[in-house]
């Protein structure tokens, strides 16, 4: 049984959030930078040069987060370019590095009559050791709770307005371009108060690569957004009452044979399996059900609960890849249930927002 992820708190202005966060995650941030240097094959000066190419985009589209990144550098005792590099991550080499399975269920499909949303986050095993849960209370904005790692100020989670999002990589799609990484956009999504505000954000914030998001908001609305460098497509108000997604496109025009061919092959059976599990319990799905579904081993080792295997690497996830964290949110209750590592072997800890209004 592994120990749970640590919980870090920060509150105040964005500069103060960054300082407090950086002081607590100093070791994880430095280890993550070392990991990025090895996996991206970049020496630190080159990493700085590439990260700083994105700075003007952060200043244009997310100036408040630039303040927070400066605070992060101050708190962690690292150069600003280091604190920026962890927000850019694989985009410094235009390299996706995740193969995850996400879900969102409407209130009518759950035992408690409220949205459930979450995912398995499948990555290289090193990520597990730099991960933590971060509770932020930004001045004048909703409190938020997210699982993140290595100093990233934007990742998957839920806020006090009931907005929640979880995400996975996509195979193929439009060509990479210099724009915002997904991570500041993930954070700004958790600063919104409704699905409409999320859509407005995604309409104005350009991203450099493709990624998928399952969404829920405090009004009970659920959706899925396939976000690319050319815009986004949405799945809204599904007749089934739930949405599952893995690592291939489901929306036109990018759901096509060419993109399917470059998607991680196990994406297709994982999606089919999660859909079958959700449909089989729809109307009574509980948090405990989702814990079982996320620990499912059909198709192992590249199952919903992912384990390392002896097969070839794929651009989306290496053969060493595993479930680094399993996440289930109850937005209406301000709860985030998190298992460190594979949920088949670990236990979920429950983290609670201080404010749920």
Secondary structure as a PSIPRED ss2 file (coil, helix, strand):
# PSIPRED VFORMAT (PSIPRED V4.0)

   1 X C   1.000  0.000  0.000
   2 X C   1.000  0.000  0.000
   3 X C   1.000  0.000  0.000
   4 X C   1.000  0.000  0.000
   5 X C   1.000  0.000  0.000
   6 X C   1.000  0.000  0.000
   7 X E   0.000  0.000  1.000
   8 X E   0.000  0.000  1.000
   9 X E   0.000  0.000  1.000
  10 X E   0.000  0.000  1.000
  11 X E   0.000  0.000  1.000
  12 X E   0.000  0.000  1.000
  13 X C   1.000  0.000  0.000
  14 X H   0.000  1.000  0.000
  15 X H   0.000  1.000  0.000
  16 X H   0.000  1.000  0.000
  17 X H   0.000  1.000  0.000
  18 X H   0.000  1.000  0.000
  19 X H   0.000  1.000  0.000
  20 X H   0.000  1.000  0.000
  21 X H   0.000  1.000  0.000
  22 X H   0.000  1.000  0.000
  23 X H   0.000  1.000  0.000
  24 X H   0.000  1.000  0.000
  25 X C   1.000  0.000  0.000
  26 X H   0.000  1.000  0.000
  27 X H   0.000  1.000  0.000
  28 X H   0.000  1.000  0.000
  29 X H   0.000  1.000  0.000
  30 X H   0.000  1.000  0.000
  31 X H   0.000  1.000  0.000
  32 X H   0.000  1.000  0.000
  33 X H   0.000  1.000  0.000
  34 X H   0.000  1.000  0.000
  35 X H   0.000  1.000  0.000
  36 X H   0.000  1.000  0.000
  37 X H   0.000  1.000  0.000
  38 X H   0.000  1.000  0.000
  39 X H   0.000  1.000  0.000
  40 X C   1.000  0.000  0.000
  41 X C   1.000  0.000  0.000
  42 X C   1.000  0.000  0.000
  43 X C   1.000  0.000  0.000
  44 X H   0.000  1.000  0.000
  45 X H   0.000  1.000  0.000
  46 X H   0.000  1.000  0.000
  47 X H   0.000  1.000  0.000
  48 X H   0.000  1.000  0.000
  49 X H   0.000  1.000  0.000
  50 X H   0.000  1.000  0.000
  51 X H   0.000  1.000  0.000
  52 X H   0.000  1.000  0.000
  53 X C   1.000  0.000  0.000
  54 X C   1.000  0.000  0.000
  55 X H   0.000  1.000  0.000
  56 X H   0.000  1.000  0.000
  57 X H   0.000  1.000  0.000
  58 X H   0.000  1.000  0.000
  59 X H   0.000  1.000  0.000
  60 X H   0.000  1.000  0.000
  61 X H   0.000  1.000  0.000
  62 X C   1.000  0.000  0.000
  63 X H   0.000  1.000  0.000
  64 X H   0.000  1.000  0.000
  65 X H   0.000  1.000  0.000
  66 X H   0.000  1.000  0.000
  67 X H   0.000  1.000  0.000
  68 X H   0.000  1.000  0.000
  69 X H   0.000  1.000  0.000
  70 X H   0.000  1.000  0.000
  71 X H   0.000  1.000  0.000
  72 X H   0.000  1.000  0.000
  73 X H   0.000  1.000  0.000
  74 X H   0.000  1.000  0.000
  75 X H   0.000  1.000  0.000
  76 X H   0.000  1.000  0.000
  77 X C   1.000  0.000  0.000
  78 X C   1.000  0.000  0.000
  79 X C   1.000  0.000  0.000
  80 X H   0.000  1.000  0.000
  81 X H   0.000  1.000  0.000
  82 X H   0.000  1.000  0.000
  83 X H   0.000  1.000  0.000
  84 X H   0.000  1.000  0.000
  85 X H   0.000  1.000  0.000
  86 X H   0.000  1.000  0.000
  87 X H   0.000  1.000  0.000
  88 X H   0.000  1.000  0.000
  89 X H   0.000  1.000  0.000
  90 X H   0.000  1.000  0.000
  91 X H   0.000  1.000  0.000
  92 X H   0.000  1.000  0.000
  93 X H   0.000  1.000  0.000
  94 X C   1.000  0.000  0.000
  95 X C   1.000  0.000  0.000
  96 X C   1.000  0.000  0.000
  97 X C   1.000  0.000  0.000
  98 X C   1.000  0.000  0.000
  99 X C   1.000  0.000  0.000
 100 X C   1.000  0.000  0.000
 101 X E   0.000  0.000  1.000
 102 X E   0.000  0.000  1.000
 103 X E   0.000  0.000  1.000
 104 X E   0.000  0.000  1.000
 105 X E   0.000  0.000  1.000
 106 X C   1.000  0.000  0.000
 107 X H   0.000  1.000  0.000
 108 X H   0.000  1.000  0.000
 109 X H   0.000  1.000  0.000
 110 X E   0.000  0.000  1.000
 111 X C   1.000  0.000  0.000
 112 X C   1.000  0.000  0.000
 113 X C   1.000  0.000  0.000
 114 X C   1.000  0.000  0.000
 115 X C   1.000  0.000  0.000
 116 X E   0.000  0.000  1.000
 117 X E   0.000  0.000  1.000
 118 X E   0.000  0.000  1.000
 119 X E   0.000  0.000  1.000
 120 X E   0.000  0.000  1.000
 121 X E   0.000  0.000  1.000
 122 X E   0.000  0.000  1.000
 123 X E   0.000  0.000  1.000
 124 X C   1.000  0.000  0.000
 125 X C   1.000  0.000  0.000
 126 X H   0.000  1.000  0.000
 127 X H   0.000  1.000  0.000
 128 X H   0.000  1.000  0.000
 129 X H   0.000  1.000  0.000
 130 X C   1.000  0.000  0.000
 131 X E   0.000  0.000  1.000
 132 X E   0.000  0.000  1.000
 133 X E   0.000  0.000  1.000
 134 X E   0.000  0.000  1.000
 135 X E   0.000  0.000  1.000
 136 X E   0.000  0.000  1.000
 137 X E   0.000  0.000  1.000
 138 X E   0.000  0.000  1.000
 139 X C   1.000  0.000  0.000
 140 X C   1.000  0.000  0.000
 141 X C   1.000  0.000  0.000
 142 X C   1.000  0.000  0.000
 143 X C   1.000  0.000  0.000
 144 X E   0.000  0.000  1.000
 145 X E   0.000  0.000  1.000
 146 X E   0.000  0.000  1.000
 147 X E   0.000  0.000  1.000
 148 X E   0.000  0.000  1.000
 149 X E   0.000  0.000  1.000
 150 X C   1.000  0.000  0.000
 151 X C   1.000  0.000  0.000
 152 X C   1.000  0.000  0.000
 153 X C   1.000  0.000  0.000
 154 X C   1.000  0.000  0.000
 155 X C   1.000  0.000  0.000
 156 X E   0.000  0.000  1.000
 157 X E   0.000  0.000  1.000
 158 X E   0.000  0.000  1.000
 159 X E   0.000  0.000  1.000
 160 X C   1.000  0.000  0.000
 161 X C   1.000  0.000  0.000
 162 X C   1.000  0.000  0.000
 163 X C   1.000  0.000  0.000
 164 X E   0.000  0.000  1.000
 165 X E   0.000  0.000  1.000
 166 X E   0.000  0.000  1.000
 167 X E   0.000  0.000  1.000
 168 X E   0.000  0.000  1.000
 169 X E   0.000  0.000  1.000
 170 X C   1.000  0.000  0.000
 171 X C   1.000  0.000  0.000
 172 X C   1.000  0.000  0.000
 173 X C   1.000  0.000  0.000
 174 X C   1.000  0.000  0.000
 175 X C   1.000  0.000  0.000
 176 X C   1.000  0.000  0.000
 177 X C   1.000  0.000  0.000
 178 X C   1.000  0.000  0.000
 179 X C   1.000  0.000  0.000
 180 X E   0.000  0.000  1.000
 181 X C   1.000  0.000  0.000
 182 X H   0.000  1.000  0.000
 183 X H   0.000  1.000  0.000
 184 X H   0.000  1.000  0.000
 185 X H   0.000  1.000  0.000
 186 X H   0.000  1.000  0.000
 187 X H   0.000  1.000  0.000
 188 X H   0.000  1.000  0.000
 189 X H   0.000  1.000  0.000
 190 X C   1.000  0.000  0.000
 191 X C   1.000  0.000  0.000
 192 X C   1.000  0.000  0.000
 193 X C   1.000  0.000  0.000
 194 X C   1.000  0.000  0.000
 195 X H   0.000  1.000  0.000
 196 X H   0.000  1.000  0.000
 197 X H   0.000  1.000  0.000
 198 X H   0.000  1.000  0.000
 199 X H   0.000  1.000  0.000
 200 X H   0.000  1.000  0.000
 201 X H   0.000  1.000  0.000
 202 X H   0.000  1.000  0.000
 203 X H   0.000  1.000  0.000
 204 X H   0.000  1.000  0.000
 205 X C   1.000  0.000  0.000
 206 X C   1.000  0.000  0.000
 207 X E   0.000  0.000  1.000
 208 X C   1.000  0.000  0.000
 209 X C   1.000  0.000  0.000
 210 X C   1.000  0.000  0.000
 211 X E   0.000  0.000  1.000
 212 X E   0.000  0.000  1.000
 213 X E   0.000  0.000  1.000
 214 X E   0.000  0.000  1.000
 215 X E   0.000  0.000  1.000
 216 X E   0.000  0.000  1.000
 217 X C   1.000  0.000  0.000
 218 X C   1.000  0.000  0.000
 219 X C   1.000  0.000  0.000
 220 X C   1.000  0.000  0.000
 221 X C   1.000  0.000  0.000
 222 X E   0.000  0.000  1.000
 223 X E   0.000  0.000  1.000
 224 X E   0.000  0.000  1.000
 225 X E   0.000  0.000  1.000
 226 X E   0.000  0.000  1.000
 227 X E   0.000  0.000  1.000
 228 X E   0.000  0.000  1.000
 229 X C   1.000  0.000  0.000
 230 X C   1.000  0.000  0.000
 231 X E   0.000  0.000  1.000
 232 X E   0.000  0.000  1.000
 233 X E   0.000  0.000  1.000
 234 X E   0.000  0.000  1.000
 235 X E   0.000  0.000  1.000
 236 X E   0.000  0.000  1.000
 237 X C   1.000  0.000  0.000
 238 X C   1.000  0.000  0.000
 239 X C   1.000  0.000  0.000
 240 X C   1.000  0.000  0.000
 241 X C   1.000  0.000  0.000
 242 X E   0.000  0.000  1.000
 243 X E   0.000  0.000  1.000
 244 X E   0.000  0.000  1.000
 245 X E   0.000  0.000  1.000
 246 X C   1.000  0.000  0.000
 247 X C   1.000  0.000  0.000
 248 X C   1.000  0.000  0.000
 249 X C   1.000  0.000  0.000
 250 X C   1.000  0.000  0.000
 251 X C   1.000  0.000  0.000
 252 X C   1.000  0.000  0.000
 253 X C   1.000  0.000  0.000
 254 X C   1.000  0.000  0.000
 255 X C   1.000  0.000  0.000
 256 X C   1.000  0.000  0.000
 257 X H   0.000  1.000  0.000
 258 X H   0.000  1.000  0.000
 259 X H   0.000  1.000  0.000
 260 X H   0.000  1.000  0.000
 261 X H   0.000  1.000  0.000
 262 X C   1.000  0.000  0.000
 263 X C   1.000  0.000  0.000
 264 X C   1.000  0.000  0.000
 265 X C   1.000  0.000  0.000
 266 X H   0.000  1.000  0.000
 267 X H   0.000  1.000  0.000
 268 X H   0.000  1.000  0.000
 269 X H   0.000  1.000  0.000
 270 X H   0.000  1.000  0.000
 271 X H   0.000  1.000  0.000
 272 X H   0.000  1.000  0.000
 273 X H   0.000  1.000  0.000
 274 X H   0.000  1.000  0.000
 275 X H   0.000  1.000  0.000
 276 X H   0.000  1.000  0.000
 277 X H   0.000  1.000  0.000
 278 X H   0.000  1.000  0.000
 279 X H   0.000  1.000  0.000
 280 X H   0.000  1.000  0.000
 281 X H   0.000  1.000  0.000
 282 X C   1.000  0.000  0.000
 283 X C   1.000  0.000  0.000
 284 X C   1.000  0.000  0.000
 285 X E   0.000  0.000  1.000
 286 X C   1.000  0.000  0.000
 287 X H   0.000  1.000  0.000
 288 X H   0.000  1.000  0.000
 289 X H   0.000  1.000  0.000
 290 X H   0.000  1.000  0.000
 291 X H   0.000  1.000  0.000
 292 X H   0.000  1.000  0.000
 293 X H   0.000  1.000  0.000
 294 X H   0.000  1.000  0.000
 295 X C   1.000  0.000  0.000
 296 X C   1.000  0.000  0.000
 297 X C   1.000  0.000  0.000
 298 X C   1.000  0.000  0.000
 299 X C   1.000  0.000  0.000
 300 X C   1.000  0.000  0.000
 301 X C   1.000  0.000  0.000
 302 X E   0.000  0.000  1.000
 303 X C   1.000  0.000  0.000
 304 X C   1.000  0.000  0.000
 305 X C   1.000  0.000  0.000
 306 X E   0.000  0.000  1.000
 307 X C   1.000  0.000  0.000
 308 X C   1.000  0.000  0.000
 309 X C   1.000  0.000  0.000
 310 X C   1.000  0.000  0.000
 311 X C   1.000  0.000  0.000
 312 X C   1.000  0.000  0.000
 313 X C   1.000  0.000  0.000
 314 X E   0.000  0.000  1.000
 315 X C   1.000  0.000  0.000
 316 X C   1.000  0.000  0.000
 317 X E   0.000  0.000  1.000
 318 X C   1.000  0.000  0.000
 319 X C   1.000  0.000  0.000
 320 X C   1.000  0.000  0.000
 321 X C   1.000  0.000  0.000
 322 X E   0.000  0.000  1.000
 323 X E   0.000  0.000  1.000
 324 X E   0.000  0.000  1.000
 325 X E   0.000  0.000  1.000
 326 X E   0.000  0.000  1.000
 327 X E   0.000  0.000  1.000
 328 X E   0.000  0.000  1.000
 329 X E   0.000  0.000  1.000
 330 X E   0.000  0.000  1.000
 331 X H   0.000  1.000  0.000
 332 X H   0.000  1.000  0.000
 333 X H   0.000  1.000  0.000
 334 X C   1.000  0.000  0.000
 335 X E   0.000  0.000  1.000
 336 X E   0.000  0.000  1.000
 337 X E   0.000  0.000  1.000
 338 X E   0.000  0.000  1.000
 339 X E   0.000  0.000  1.000
 340 X E   0.000  0.000  1.000
 341 X C   1.000  0.000  0.000
 342 X C   1.000  0.000  0.000
 343 X C   1.000  0.000  0.000
 344 X C   1.000  0.000  0.000
 345 X C   1.000  0.000  0.000
 346 X C   1.000  0.000  0.000
 347 X C   1.000  0.000  0.000
 348 X E   0.000  0.000  1.000
 349 X E   0.000  0.000  1.000
 350 X E   0.000  0.000  1.000
 351 X E   0.000  0.000  1.000
 352 X E   0.000  0.000  1.000
 353 X C   1.000  0.000  0.000
 354 X C   1.000  0.000  0.000
 355 X C   1.000  0.000  0.000
 356 X C   1.000  0.000  0.000
 357 X C   1.000  0.000  0.000
